[in-house]
Amino acid sequence: MIPGAVFLAFTCWGVAFGWPAGNFWVKIGLSVLCVCGYSLLWRRPVVRARPESFIFGVFAAAALYLVFFIGNVLAPYVVRDAPVQAAGIYALGKGGGGLRILLLLLFVTGPGEEIFWRGFLQSAMMTRFGNVPGFLAATALYAGVHIFSRNLVLILAALVAGAFWGALYLWRRDLTLLIVSHSLWSAVIFAVAPIK
């Protein structure tokens, strides 16, 4: 179950980031649907529509956006050509149409990634290896699949975001909170108010 999920995730993200043909947003959307479908074959996620989950999810998205805003200021001190690499991240999404990207991030990639990465993979790894080792392993894998982008800033961004959402899952076990946070954060940072 876990090895198959890891292999599938690396294959899908490898195609999305490493295969030059096709529209990036189509490829990443299909990749997320693929891994999410795989996870649903093994485990049905527990998603509860509680008001506190939505409220906390909005605050978590805002907090992560602030982390990335500060990180954007500090990034050139860590990675020499950080602005160029950050521009490369946004260049991936050209040609997708603003509204279509927004809807994809809100209703496909955000929910699908959380169902797979935290609700399925991190949960399974925490059960098998223990809470903290499972969280660390899932976070490393989430960052690792982004290696196909060959963009250090994107890999570090995935590590920070994955650790943030993974820690929230470790703490609260609330998939609704994570879906709201991931969906809103990605929609804002890519389609509404990009950080450049």
N, C-alpha and C positions, 0 to 999 in steps of 0.2 A: 504493500500500500504506500508507504513513505518513499521507497526507492522509485517506484513508478511515478509518483507525483513530482519528485525532484527531476527525474529524467524528462518528463513532459514539460515542466516549467522551463528548464534550460533549453529544450528544443524550441518551444514557442517563442521565448524571448530572443533566442538566437536568430530565428527567422525574422521577427519584428525589427530587431536592431541591426542584424548583420546582413540580411538579404536586401540589396539596394533596390530591387524592383518593387513596384506597387506603392500605394499610399500608406504612410506610417500609421495613421489613425485606424485605417481598416485593419492592418496587420495586428496592431496591439489590441484592438477590440475583439478580433477573432481569437487571438491568443488567450485573452482573459476568459472569453466564453468557453474555450476548450478546457482550460485548467479548472474553471468553476464547474463545468459539466462533469469532469473527472471526479472532483471532490464530492459532488452530489450523488454519484454512484455509490460512494462509500458511507457518507454520513449526511444526514439532513441537518442543516444549521438551525440553531435556536435563535430566532429573531423576534424579539418582543417589542411592540410599539408602546413603550412607556415614555411619558412626557419628559422625565428626567434624563432619559437616554438622548433624546433629541436636543435638549438644552445643553447638556454636558458635551455632546458632539459638536455643537456650534462653537462653544468655548474652546474645545480642544482644537478645532480647525483654525480658529483665530490665534491660539497660542502657537501652533506650529507655523503658521504664516509669519508671525513675529520672529520666531527662531530663524526662519529662512531669510527674512528681511535683514536681521543682524548678521547672519552668516554671509549674505551677499556683500556686506561691507568688509567683513574680515577675510573672505575667501582669497583675495589677491595676496594676502600675507602668508597663506598656506599653499596655494597653487599659483605659480607664477602667471600663467595665462588664463586665470579663472574667468575673466570677462569674455574672452573668446570662446572658451568651452561652454559657458552659460548661454551665449548666443547660439552655439551649436545645438543645445538642447531645444531651444525654441524653434530653430530652423527645421527640426524634425517634423514639426506640426504644420508647416506651410502647405497650403493647398487643400486644407480640410474644411474650410468654412467655419466661421466663428460660432454660429448657433449649433451646427452639427457637432462640433467638438465639445461645446458646453454640455449638450444633451448626452453625448457618449460618456463623458467623464462623470456626470451626475447619476446616470441610470444604468451604465454598463460597467465601465472599468472600476469605478470606486466601489460599488457593491460587490462586483465579481472578485476583485482582488482581495477584499476583506474576507469574503466567504472562503476563498481558497487559502490565502496566506496565513491568516490568523484563525479563522473558524475551523479550518480543516488541518493544515499542515502544522502550525504551531501547537494547536491543541493535541494532535497526535504525537508530536515530538515531546511535549511536556508530559504526556501520559507515559511514553516509553522511557524517556531519559531523566525525568524530573523537571520541575517547573522552571528553574533558572537555566539549566543546560538546554532544555527544549526551546526556551525563549531566545537564548543566544544563538543556537544553531539555526533556528528559523530566520532570525534577523540577518545572519551571515548569508544565508541562501537568498534572501530577498535582495540584498545588495549584490550578491554574486551573479544573479541572472542579468544584471545590468552591465556586466563586463563586456558584453557583445557590442555595446555602444562605443567602446574604446574612448570613453569620455570620463576622466577622473572626477570631475565635478558632479556629473550625474551619478556615478557610483557612490560617492560620498553623500550626496543628497538622498539616495535610496537607503543608505545605511542609517542616516539620521532619522528619516521618516519611518523606516521599518522599525528602528529601535523605539521610537516614540509610540507608534501604534502597538507594537509588540508588548511594550511595558504597560500600556493601558489595558491590553487584553489580559496580561498576567495579573494585573491588579483587580480589574472589574469583571472580567469574563462576560462583557456586554458587547455582543456583535453589532447591535443596533447603533450604539454609540460610535463604534469604529466605522461603520458604513457611512454615517452622517458626517463624521470628521473627515474621512478620506475623500468622500464625494465632493463635499463643499470645498475643502482645501485644494484639491486638484483642479476643480472647475475655476476657482478664483485665480490660482497661480498660473494657470495655462491659458484661460479664456477671458477672464474679466480684468484682473489687475496683475499682469506679469511682473516679476521682479527682475529688472535688468540693470 
